[in-house]
Amino acid sequence: MATCCIAGCGPAGAILGLLLARSGVDVVVLEKHGDFLRDFRGDTIHPSTLDILDDLGLAERFLALPHSRVERFTLRTTAGETLSFGFEGLAAKFPFVAFVPQWDFLNFVTAEARRYPTFALRMNADVVGLIEEDGRVCGVRYRTETGEGSLRAGLTVGADGRSSRTREAAALPQTATSPPMDVLWFRLPRNANDPGDAQGIVGPGHFVALFDRGKYWQIAYLISKGGLDAVRVAGLQEFQASVASLVPMLADRVGELTNWDQIKLLTVRSDRLTRWYRPGYLAIGDAAHAMSPVGGVGINVAIQDAVAAANVLWRPLLNGPVTTADLAAVQRRREVPVRVTQSLQAFMQRQLLVPALAHGRPPRISPVARAALAAPGLRTLLPSLLGFGLFRPHVESPARLAAAP
Ligand SMILES: Cc1cc2nc3c(=O)[nH]c(=O)nc-3n(C[C@H](O)[C@H](O)[C@H](O)COP(=O)(O)OP(=O)(O)OC[C@H]3O[C@@H](n4cnc5c(N)ncnc54)[C@H](O)[C@@H]3O)c2cc1C
């Protein structure tokens, strides 16, 4: 029996596990994979997450991990128009995005959590269902290499991502929009004399974003929703030529894309639960709301959920029982910020990305997008909403003060 069981050790589950363990709550995290090695996931650690790590006294050690920093993002069109925006106008201790591979982040957070005796992480434990009694969720059933097991818990948290099985089992109501695009992620070598900034390039019928990852460029190439088959039918050479025409400095390297396996599809989704909980169960992170990749906010929003959940729930978890009013309080803290961020992403999609994907139009940055990103008075609004979200959650539980044992 655990006080709290968390399904999924992504950013939301790992941070919630750490915060609860630091507050003295007995917590078990179940992760279906045997390690955290997954490529092209949320690698963008925003100022809000760095602040949270700072609350825990961990920011300095975290930033000692190999990483690259992005302070500004420059939009360019192939016709020569540019627009640049960044975090420097914000009152922020960490006015940049740190790019850290997600597996390094998760290894760092779970290594920290393991120092607390009330934390347990079981890898290779695939949660297959919820245990329910008298309308209340009382734990999970899971499968390991050696067979099936069950874990009873006072509270079960579904942090098992955008295809959450626990959310499905809890049958919570959901609302979804279908952003009109998907993303192809790939990497190409970066030369020492390449410019070092993060860039978005609008070309005729295309949008591509480049992120400096030290030895390589991480590249997002937008396609119309469901358009991968057409891109593949056109062929790899055509794809290479398109990348080279959008980013001429990569023309000498696009030939390194020799196989479609090097190019990963992110099916863009934007959805959210209209109720995040039922008795004994709470969904957080992507399990509660899959975010569009615009702004690279997904990991940070998931972590903010974990902070809000720990702030509200550590006391009822220690003193028991956790009521549906407690769970509703978590949703209340997070729902509006999530909705505002999703609306902002939809606005950027409409104003910038969808027009960029429309064929036959000259590449341009729409005047509305330009005003939203550069007009005096608005210049810091978008970076602030992307960097911190609507509210800036801080760690309020005893986790903030806890010294490592
Ligand atoms: C290709 C891709 C690129 C992305 N790029 C970015 C980006 O640049 N920036 C950004 O901020 N966000 C990005 N995201 C989104 C970001 O990764 C997520 O928003 C973020 O990781 C959500 O965290 P989470 O903890 O809620 O869920 P997840 O990170 O999905 O973690 C869920 C965890 O639960 C585990 N799990 C799932 N099912 C079970 C089960 N049944 N039993 C046990 N464990 C289970 C999974 O293995 C996983 O470890 C990207 C997502 C994808 C798919």
The ligand as a Gaussian input file, in Angstrom:
#p B3LYP/6-31G(d) Opt

LIG

0 1
 C        8.124000      14.079000     -30.686000
 C        7.801000      15.041000     -29.556000
 C        8.490000      16.239000     -29.467000
 C        8.204000      17.125000     -28.435000
 N        8.908000      18.292000     -28.329000
 C        8.699000      19.090000     -27.274000
 C        9.509000      20.250000     -27.043000
 O       10.424000      20.557000     -27.796000
 N        9.265000      20.987000     -25.926000
 C        8.288000      20.652000     -25.047000
 O        8.133000      21.343000     -24.021000
 N        7.502000      19.602000     -25.239000
 C        7.686000      18.809000     -26.318000
 N        6.942000      17.696000     -26.472000
 C        5.894000      17.422000     -25.498000
 C        6.505000      16.954000     -24.199000
 O        7.387000      15.868000     -24.427000
 C        5.380000      16.585000     -23.267000
 O        4.470000      17.662000     -23.177000
 C        5.901000      16.300000     -21.876000
 O        6.897000      15.299000     -21.920000
 C        4.728000      15.868000     -21.018000
 O        5.185000      15.310000     -19.837000
 P        4.320000      14.210000     -19.093000
 O        5.147000      13.789000     -17.935000
 O        2.959000      14.710000     -18.857000
 O        4.146000      13.020000     -20.145000
 P        5.236000      12.164000     -20.902000
 O        6.494000      12.901000     -21.089000
 O        4.578000      11.592000     -22.076000
 O        5.562000      11.006000     -19.866000
 C        4.693000       9.945000     -19.638000
 C        5.491000       8.797000     -19.047000
 O        4.587000       7.760000     -18.715000
 C        5.081000       6.525000     -19.183000
 N        3.917000       5.674000     -19.409000
 C        3.006000       5.767000     -20.398000
 N        2.068000       4.810000     -20.260000
 C        2.402000       4.127000     -19.144000
 C        1.818000       3.021000     -18.492000
 N        0.717000       2.438000     -18.943000
 N        2.413000       2.552000     -17.362000
 C        3.557000       3.132000     -16.875000
 N        4.159000       4.172000     -17.482000
 C        3.585000       4.661000     -18.583000
 C        5.823000       6.891000     -20.457000
 O        6.784000       5.895000     -20.770000
 C        6.471000       8.207000     -20.052000
 O        7.719000       8.026000     -19.425000
 C        7.193000      16.808000     -27.497000
 C        6.501000      15.605000     -27.596000
 C        6.791000      14.723000     -28.609000
 C        6.023000      13.411000     -28.687000

